[in-house]
């Protein structure tokens, strides 16, 4: 019989949903994956980074961020800002050029693609003729000069991308004026460099791969001077005076050429190989800047002696008697220098280097040239991220203490403020202080300020000092001894190597009220730490817990447990360990829970779980959950990758065995399969009668691997034995669909240090379909999840309702089931409605506040499935509210890395170095809101005698310089249907 819907109630609920829930992917935190190009605009004071996936990202002052994505999945090879404008041009490795603009819309700027262009050569010409190798954005803002692989220079008008054929510079024009005796005259190779002459924008220097450089006059369309270099050319740099040119070469040398001489310069004025006469690597880029007082700064990349230091990634900085080779841990992409003064024309103040895994900014004004800490683009993956933990609404006192501990660590950084300050950050101040903690492969935990758009580093904790590790004693050789040549200095924090893989952090839990932190690792170690404002030296007492509980027949084949230092260890101010638990066998910690009011920590592995009393530093109890048939749980994750040969051999044997036995069992398998299908169909029909839209729950065998693995642990004060007495308890859920409830007996406060805490099993639930239990929660009499430990004591939550009955919510991979307490009888359940095999991967409880009514909010479950879909399920009704696709189903690491906040936001890794931030809440959204205005245009770049042909039927002669929004709109209209195609619908402006 059909139910009659109350339409008025439904529409009211739909309206309320819109006020509570709204899905946004708001900002990307971290360092762009696989960067490929770098650019800087002194006019806008903005930094641009292009990536191999076709993304373009712009950064200014902290909080000023933009992102665009090319339609083509091609590498961004070059980025160039148009001088004195809000436009930039990107070159992709498919040889296409793209025009982008920062357009203001509703008070904020958006990065939009407004045009694209590909050079077309004469019919039948080889691709090298139009293959672009270098781009010069002319200071007039009206021209692009495109040097190609075939040696030609094409002149293109912007923003209309119209090729000015009459102004092109062919390689034949250049070769005609070269002296006969010049050896490489017949094969100049590609155009390596294009540079505009300072103080004379009509003259451009063209540098060819074989070493020739030509000064070309754009107005007279002829060559003025020739510089006959014979070494392979890498880069060119004009001195500010316009009279000297620096060229760098493939043999590790650089040359200085004088432009005030005759038409042909056959020898440089000066030639130098900075790192000696032995064969050296190429100097790929060279810069030189004058200073008001004293000698200039010479900065170049590469040039290292090939045999000894050919594997180093170095940039050398030479000023007066100071010479340092900055040694980076990954490949250099590009670099530039920021100068003092409003127009950036003073002394060099900062060197900005983009390497493959991080951005490093060096302070050139402070003695010693220290590194400036970056407020964004921080390499989250300086050691690979292994887990994450988010804490909302950090109390001010704890926040200040963590900041102070971080300041002590950061004394080696420069005090100079961040030098890139373009744009205005219009985002509101964050309403609260949020922390994101990331665990890393090298045993460190990093604390990040996740309150706003910039994910800013606050503090780093290292756990390696507690243990004896296999660290390499030669790690510090890179620092370079006094008088060593070249004078290396290691810079940057990216370090992908770990002393010992057992140190890897797997679980983190921070209590923001007590300041107690628990950190669990790969070798079964659980550290309990407290915040101390002073340096301390102490021995960390270790407690070994046997999770097998004397069961026979099991032999651990994995890694050994870490050796604890018996001597006192010196710990800096910050979080310091005071207790250590080591599980035996030393398997990966799979679940952890902290109750700082009871001074207890619960931990679980693939073998069982236990409770540790960190006040008395003793174990309370341990429970083995291992299935007798589960041999895989005894191997450990690291043992499986010890021998590749052994693994391959076993794989081939397995394939051979399966082929031989396939025919024998074919008949028997067919009969079994038919029987199983019939049984499943019957179960499906039975379930469809109950809920036609819900998917079938698949029963799992108790013999499946890792059934004893503990997936979730939960402390609660609730009704366990009867409905009148509340009892402290621990709940544990396993991979085999089992839930264990242990009653805890805590001694009174006055006897807490003398009497032991005890625990005994009170209940056990076995889910019929044996799906892994991924979450547990208890709802009080009002249907509200129980508050966190100490939350009520700090007046930050209402006391739980202890008058009405409580309910236990069990979240498995396949359904949500609500049980009454203490009887543990089923009250209601909800199965996932997807038909394509959806399973719950991540779950969290969140408060969704109304965007219209300040004091109204609803609690809900936030769920992420293996299909990458987000669901919000209401509490206590257990009803689906909204669902949104979020992560690609193929992105397994992204789904596994997801972490939810208490207010309906979340983070997941979109690459090893980047978090995507999203929000399901209509009230709490963190996204960049910023404005970039047109720069002041110097009158020297205006040439009123020239007009601009921007398209058919429009000459552009009435357009003033300084491309504002109205001008850009006129240009776009004029080019509609022409080669300047719009791609707005495919662009992802910052904040979308």
C-alpha positions, 0 to 999 in steps of 0.5 A: 500500500502506498504511503501518502506524503505530507508535501508541506512537511517535505518542502519545509525539510528540503528548505532546512536541508539547504540551510544546513548542507552545501557541498564545496571543494574550497581550496587546495593546501600544500605544494603542487604535484610535479611543478614544471614552470615558474613565473613572477610579476613584479607589477602584480607581486604574484608568483605563478606555478604551472604543473605537468597535469596542466594546472596553473596556480597563482599566489600573492600575499598569504590567503591570495590564491588562484587556480586554473586548469587547462582543458588539455592534459598537457605539461605547462612548460612556460608561464609569462606575465604580460607587463603592467597587466592582469594577464598571463600567457602559458605555453604547453608541451603540445605547443599551444599558447593560452591567455589567462586573465584575473577578472573581478566579479562581485568584488573578488578576482577570478582566474579565467582562460580567455584565449588560445593559439597555436602557431601554423607554419607554411604548408609542408614545413617540418614541425620544428619550424613552429615548435616554440622553445622560448617566449618573450612578453614584450614590455609594451604589453602588445607583443609576444615574441616566440622563438622556435626549434627551427631558429625562427622568431614569430611576432604575435599580437596580444591579447588577440593572438594575431600573427604579424607575419611581416615582422617575423624574423626568419633564420635565413635573415640571421644567417645572411649577415653572419661572417663566412668564417663563423663555424656554426653559421649553417646550423644555428639550432633552436632559439634558446633565449629572447631578451629585451634590451634594458632602456630600449624596448625596440631592441631584442637579443636572440640567442641560438643553441650553437652559441650565436647571439644577435641583437635585432631591431624590431622597428628597422627589421634588421640585425644590429650586432652579432656575438659569435659564441662557439659554446652551446648556449644555455641562457642569456642575461642583460645587465641593467646598464644595457651595455653588458650581456652575460651568457651561460654555456653547457661546459660550465662557463659563463661569458660577459659580452660588451655591446658598445663595440662593433657589429661583430663581437668574436670574443667575449670581454670575460670568460669564467668557469666558476668550478675549475678546469675539470669537466663541469655540468652546464650553467642552465641559468645566470643572473647578475644584479647591481647593489647600491654599495659594493659588488653585484650579486652573481647567481647561477644554477648548475656548473658543478664538476661533473665527476664529483658532484654531477648528481647535486642540484645547486644554485650558487650565490656569489657576492663580494667574498661570500660564495655559497652553493645552495644544495637542494634535495630535488631537481631545480625547475626555475628561480628568480630574484625579488628586489627592494623598493616599490618597483622592485628596482633596488638591491636583491632582497630574496632568491625564490627557488622552485625545485621539484618537491618544494619552494625555497626562499633565501633572504639575501639581505641578512648575514648568512643568507637564511631561509624565509619560512613560507606561509603557503606551498609548504611541502607537506610530504617532506617525509611521506604522509602516513596518517592525519588527525584533525582537532577543531576549536583549540583553546587559546592557551594550548594554541599559544603553547604549541606556537611557542614550541614551534618558535623555539624550533624555527630560530634558524629561519630568517625574521624577514617578512614574506616578500610576495605580497600581491593582491588583497585577502578579503576572506573573513577571519577564521571563527576558530582555531583548528589544527591538522596533525599529519603523521609521517614515515620518518616518525615525525608528527607535524602540526598545521594551522588549518584555520584558514586558507593557508595551511601554515606549519606550527610545530614538528614533533619527532619520535625517533629519539626514543628509540635506537634506529639504523640512522646513517652516521654520514647524513650530515656530510652534505653540510660541508666542512670549513674550506670545502670546495665547492662550498655546499650548504644544504637547504630545504626540508624535503627529505624522502628517506627514513632511518627506519620504516618501523618509525612510521606514524599510523594513528594520532589522537590529541586531547585539546583540553588536557594537552595529552597526545598519543602517537602510534606507529608501525612497529606496535609502539604507542607513545603518550606525550604531554606538553612541556614548555621547558627542555627536559631529560628523562628515560621513557618507561616501556611496557610490553603487552602480549596481545596473543595472550599465550595462544600456541601455534602462532609465529610472527614473521614480520619486523622486530620491535624497536629498541628503546633507549635505556639512557636518559633522552633530552627532549626540547620544549613541546610535546615530550613522551612520558610513557611507552607501550610496545605490542607483541607481536609488533604489528601496525597499530590499526586503532587508538582511543584516548580518554584523558579524564580516566587517564587511559589509552586503548590500542588495537592491532591485527591481533587484538586490543588492550587498555593502558593506564598512563597514570600508573604506567601499567597495562589494564588488560589485553584481548586476543581477537586472532582467528586460528585460520588467519595466518596472514595476520602473523606476517606483518606488512614489511615482511611481504616486501623483503624479497622480490625474487621470493615473491615472484617465484611464489607467484609463478608457482601459484599460477602454474598450480592453478592451471594444473588444478583448474580442469580437475575442479571445474565441474565441482566449482560449477555446481558450488557456484550454481548453489551459491547463486541460488542461495544469494538470489533467495536472500536478495528476494527476501530483502527486496520485499523489505526494502526494494531500494537497498543493496544486498548485504553480502555475508562474509566467511569467518575464515577471511584474512584479518578478521581479528584486525581491530578497526575502531575503539571507543570509550563511553560512560553509558548503561552496560549492565542495567538501565540505572547505573552508568559504567565506564566502558570500552567498545572495540569493533573488528574486521570480522563484524564483531563488537566487544564491550568491556566494563571498566572499574576506576578507583576513586580519585583519592585512591587512583594512584594505588588501586589498579584499573580493571576491565572485564568483558560485558557484551559481545555482538556478532553482525550476521553479515560479518562486515568490518566495523568501521565506527562506533558511537553511543547516543544519549537520551536526547539522541545526541552523541556523547561528548568528548572527555573533559568537554563537559568539565570545560563547559563546552558541551551539555551534560549527556541525558542520563534519564532516558535510554541510550543507544549504540550505533554500529557502523559497518562497511555495509550498514548503520545499525542502532541498538538499544542499551543495555539490552542490545536489541536492534532498533533501526538500521539503514543499508547503503543504497548503492547497487555497485558495491559501495562500502563505508571507508571513513565515518565521522560525527559532525555538527551542521549549523544553519546558515540562516539561524545562528543558534540552530544545528543538527548532528549528523554522520559524515560518510565516505564510501569506496566509490568516493561519494560523501553521504550525510546521515541524520542522528538519531533517525539514521536517515539519508540527508544528502550525498555528493560525489567527491573523490574519483573511485580509482583514487584509492589513496585519496579515499584512504587519506580522508579525514573529517572535522567536527563541523562538516569539513574534510581533507583528503590527499589529491597527490602526495603533497597536496590536500583538497579541502571540502565542506558539506556545511552551508555555514562553515566554508574556508575558501580564498576570497581575494582581489588583484587590481590593475597595476599602475602603468609607467608612461614610458611603455605607451606608444600612442603612434601604434594601433592594435588590430585585434580581429576582423572589423575592429582595430582597437585604436580606442583602447587605452593601455592597462587592460581593465575589465571593460576593455577585456569584454570588448576584446572578447566580443570582437573575437567571438567565433574567431581563434580566441575561443572561450573556455570559462565553463572548463576553468576552475576558479579558486574556491570552486 
